[in-house]
Amino acid sequence: MLLNDINSVRFEINKWRKEGATIGLVPTMGALHAGHLSLIQKAKEICDKVVVSVFVNPIQFGPSEDFDKYPRTLDADRILCEREGVDIIFAPSADEMYGEGQRLSNDTLTYVCPPFFYVNTLCGKSRPGHFDGVCTVVMKLFNIVQPDKAFFGQKDAQQVIIIKKMVKDLNVPIEIIQCPIVREESGLALSSRNKYLTEDGKKDALVLSKIINNIKSCYKKGITDVSALKETAYSFLTDKHDLEYLEFVDKATLDNKREADDDTLVLIACRVEGVRLIDNIYIGD
C-alpha cells in the first residue's frame, strides 16, 4: 500500500508489532532500479514485512546540486514495489517529514550531525552538509518505522559507514544490512543519476569501474603502494572525465591508507557529461 503520512505508517507498523513480525526498511529517493530491487529482495528474504521509503530529501542537497531535476518516478516506483511484494511504500512530502512551513535549515531544524572526521573526506568534502542531511532523514525514518533491519547498498559506501557509526554511537537498536553493488552488464554501477547520461556518456562512465578493477588486479599481483596504484588510473582518463577523487581507506573507519591491504576500500568519484558518479571496490575480496 502507498502511504503519505506518518500516522498511517505507524498505525500499520503497530499492527505488525502485535503480530510479532520482523520489519525491514529500505530507504530510497525513488527512481528505483535493479540496485534498489536487490535491497528489497534481500529485505523480503529475511524480514516478515518490508517498508520502502521514497523521498527526495531536500536537506541533503547543496544549493547548486540537482534537487529540482532529480528524477521523480513514483508511479513506476509503486509498480516495481508492488511486484516485489513490498508491504508499505512510504512517500511523504517535505512538509510531512519536517513540518509544514518549516525552514529546512539547521538554524531552526534539529539535525543529526555525524563526526567531522567521517564527513570531511570523499563525497562529504565536496558536498558540505550532505551527510548531516542524510543522517537526519535516516534517523527520522528509523523513528517512524522502527525497523529491526535497514538495508543499504555498498555503492554509497561512505554513507553506509557513517550510518553504521550513527547507529552504534546513538544506541539505535537496528541492524544495518549492507548489500553488494549491482551493475549493468557493461560494468557500470547502477545509479538513479545514470538517467542523465547519453549513450556515449554511459560508455565514458565505464572508466570508473575499469579503474577500480584494474587497481584490484594490480594489488592481487603484489603492488601495495597506494601512490603507485593511483598512477595506474591516469591512463584511463581522457578530457571527458573530471576526476574528483580516488582514495584508499580502511573499509570500517575511513582512515587513509598509504599501503593497501585486504581491509582497503578504493573509492572513486568522477564527473561525466557533468553528472557526478561514484563507485568503489574492496580490493581484498
C-alpha positions in Angstrom: 0.0 0.0 0.0 1.1 3.6 -0.7 1.0 5.8 2.3 1.9 9.5 2.5 1.5 10.3 6.2 3.5 9.3 9.3 0.5 8.4 11.4 -0.8 5.9 8.9 2.6 4.2 8.7 2.8 4.0 12.5 -0.7 2.5 12.6 0.2 -0.3 10.3 3.6 -0.9 12.0 1.9 -1.2 15.4 -0.4 -3.9 14.0 2.6 -5.8 12.7 4.4 -5.5 16.0 1.5 -7.1 17.8 1.7 -10.0 15.4 5.4 -10.4 16.2 6.6 -9.6 12.7 10.2 -8.6 11.9 10.3 -5.4 9.9 12.7 -4.3 7.2 13.2 -0.8 5.9 14.7 0.1 2.5 15.3 3.9 2.4 15.3 5.3 -1.2 15.0 8.6 -3.0 12.9 6.8 -5.7 13.7 6.4 -9.4 14.1 2.8 -8.5 16.4 0.4 -10.5 17.7 -3.1 -10.1 20.1 -2.0 -7.4 17.1 -0.9 -5.2 15.3 -4.1 -6.1 18.2 -6.1 -4.8 17.8 -4.4 -1.4 14.1 -5.1 -1.4 14.6 -8.7 -2.3 17.1 -9.1 0.5 14.7 -7.5 2.9 11.9 -9.8 1.8 14.2 -12.7 2.2 14.9 -12.1 5.9 12.0 -10.0 7.2 8.3 -10.6 7.6 7.3 -7.1 6.5 9.1 -4.6 4.3 8.7 -0.8 4.1 10.3 1.1 1.2 10.5 4.9 1.7 10.5 7.1 -1.4 11.6 10.6 -0.5 13.8 13.0 -2.3 15.3 14.6 0.8 15.9 18.3 0.3 18.3 18.8 3.2 21.0 16.5 1.8 21.3 18.6 -1.4 23.6 21.6 -1.7 22.4 24.9 -3.2 24.0 24.2 -6.6 23.0 20.5 -6.7 20.3 18.6 -8.7 17.4 18.6 -6.2 14.9 20.2 -8.6 15.8 17.9 -11.5 16.4 14.7 -9.5 14.2 12.0 -11.2 10.9 11.5 -9.5 9.0 8.4 -10.8 6.6 7.5 -8.1 4.1 5.8 -10.3 6.7 3.5 -11.8 8.3 3.0 -8.3 5.0 1.9 -6.9 4.5 -0.7 -9.7 8.0 -2.1 -9.0 7.5 -2.3 -5.3 4.1 -4.0 -5.6 5.7 -6.6 -8.0 8.3 -7.3 -5.3 5.7 -7.7 -2.6 6.5 -4.6 -0.6 4.1 -4.1 2.2 4.2 -0.3 2.6 5.6 2.3 0.2 6.1 5.4 2.3 6.2 8.5 0.1 5.9 11.6 2.3 6.1 15.2 1.3 8.8 17.5 2.8 6.1 19.2 4.9 5.1 15.8 6.3 8.7 14.9 7.1 9.9 18.2 8.5 6.7 20.1 9.4 4.6 22.4 7.3 6.3 25.7 6.6 9.4 24.6 8.4 12.6 26.3 7.3 14.8 23.5 6.1 18.0 24.7 7.8 19.9 23.7 10.9 19.3 27.3 12.1 15.8 26.1 13.1 15.6 22.4 12.4 17.3 19.7 14.6 19.9 17.9 12.6 21.8 14.7 13.3 25.5 15.6 12.5 28.0 12.7 12.2 31.6 13.1 13.3 33.7 15.7 11.3 36.4 13.1 10.5 33.8 10.9 8.7 32.3 13.7 6.6 35.3 15.9 5.8 36.5 13.5 3.2 35.5 11.8 0.0 31.9 12.8 -1.0 31.4 14.9 2.1 34.4 17.1 1.4 32.8 18.4 -1.9 29.3 18.3 -0.5 29.3 20.1 2.8 26.3 19.4 4.9 25.3 16.4 2.7 25.8 13.7 5.4 24.1 15.9 8.0 21.0 15.8 5.8 21.4 12.0 5.2 21.7 11.1 8.8 18.8 13.4 9.8 16.4 11.9 7.3 17.6 8.3 8.0 17.2 8.8 11.8 13.7 10.2 11.2 12.8 7.2 9.1 14.2 4.9 11.8 12.0 6.6 14.4 8.9 6.5 12.2 9.2 2.8 11.0 11.2 1.4 13.9 12.5 -1.4 11.8 14.5 -4.4 13.0 16.8 -4.2 10.0 17.6 -1.5 7.4 19.1 -2.2 4.0 21.7 0.0 2.2 23.8 -0.5 -1.0 27.5 -0.7 -1.0 27.7 1.8 -3.9 27.2 4.6 -1.3 30.0 3.1 0.8 30.8 6.2 2.8 27.1 6.7 3.6 26.8 3.1 4.9 29.9 3.5 7.1 28.5 6.8 8.5 25.1 5.3 9.2 26.7 2.3 11.0 28.6 4.8 13.1 25.5 6.7 13.9 23.6 3.6 14.9 26.4 2.4 17.1 27.1 5.8 18.8 23.4 6.6 19.4 22.5 3.1 20.5 19.9 2.7 17.8 18.5 -0.9 18.0 18.6 -1.6 14.3 20.8 -3.9 12.3 22.3 -2.3 9.2 22.5 -4.7 6.3 24.9 -3.7 3.5 24.2 -5.2 0.1 26.5 -5.6 -2.9 26.7 -3.1 -5.8 24.5 -4.0 -8.7 25.9 -3.2 -12.1 24.7 -3.0 -15.7 26.0 -5.7 -18.0 28.7 -3.3 -19.1 30.1 -3.0 -15.5 28.6 0.5 -14.8 27.3 0.7 -11.3 23.6 1.3 -11.3 22.5 4.8 -10.1 19.4 6.9 -10.5 21.7 9.6 -11.9 22.7 7.3 -14.8 19.4 8.6 -16.4 21.1 11.9 -17.0 23.8 10.3 -19.3 23.6 9.9 -23.0 24.6 6.5 -24.5 28.1 7.9 -25.2 28.2 9.2 -21.7 27.5 5.8 -20.3 30.4 4.4 -22.3 32.7 7.1 -21.0 31.4 6.4 -17.4 32.8 2.9 -17.6 36.1 4.4 -16.7 35.2 4.3 -13.0 34.7 0.5 -12.9 37.7 0.0 -15.2 40.0 2.0 -12.9 39.0 0.3 -9.6 39.0 -3.2 -11.1 42.5 -2.6 -12.6 43.7 -1.4 -9.2 42.3 -4.6 -7.6 44.1 -6.6 -10.2 47.4 -4.8 -9.6 47.0 -5.3 -5.8 46.4 -9.0 -6.4 49.7 -9.1 -8.3 51.5 -7.7 -5.3 51.5 -3.9 -5.7 50.6 -2.3 -2.4 52.0 1.2 -2.6 49.0 3.5 -2.8 50.8 6.1 -4.9 51.8 3.5 -7.4 48.3 2.1 -7.5 46.8 5.6 -8.1 49.2 6.1 -11.0 47.7 3.1 -12.8 44.4 5.1 -13.0 45.5 8.0 -15.1 46.0 6.2 -18.4 42.2 5.5 -18.4 41.2 9.2 -18.1 40.5 11.5 -21.0 39.2 15.0 -21.4 35.7 13.6 -21.0 36.5 12.7 -17.3 36.6 15.2 -14.5 38.1 13.1 -11.6 37.1 14.4 -8.2 38.9 11.9 -6.1 40.5 8.4 -6.0 41.1 7.3 -2.4 42.2 4.3 -0.5 40.7 4.0 3.0 40.1 1.4 5.7 36.8 -0.3 5.0 35.5 0.2 8.5 36.9 3.5 9.7 37.7 5.6 6.6 41.3 6.0 7.7 43.6 6.8 4.8 45.9 4.1 3.6 49.5 4.5 2.4 49.9 0.8 1.8 47.0 -1.2 0.5 45.9 -4.4 2.4 43.0 -6.7 2.5 40.9 -4.2 4.5 41.3 -1.5 1.9 38.3 0.1 0.2 39.0 2.0 -3.0 36.6 4.8 -3.8 36.3 7.0 -6.9 34.2 10.0 -7.9 34.2 11.4 -11.4 32.0 13.7 -13.5 31.0 12.6 -16.9 28.8 14.9 -19.1 28.5 17.0 -15.9 27.0 14.1 -14.0 28.7 13.2 -10.7 29.2 9.4 -10.5 30.7 7.2 -7.7 32.0 3.7 -7.4 34.1 1.6 -5.1 35.6 -1.8 -4.5 37.0 -3.9 -1.7 40.4 -5.0 -3.1 41.0 -7.7 -0.6 37.9 -9.7 -1.6 
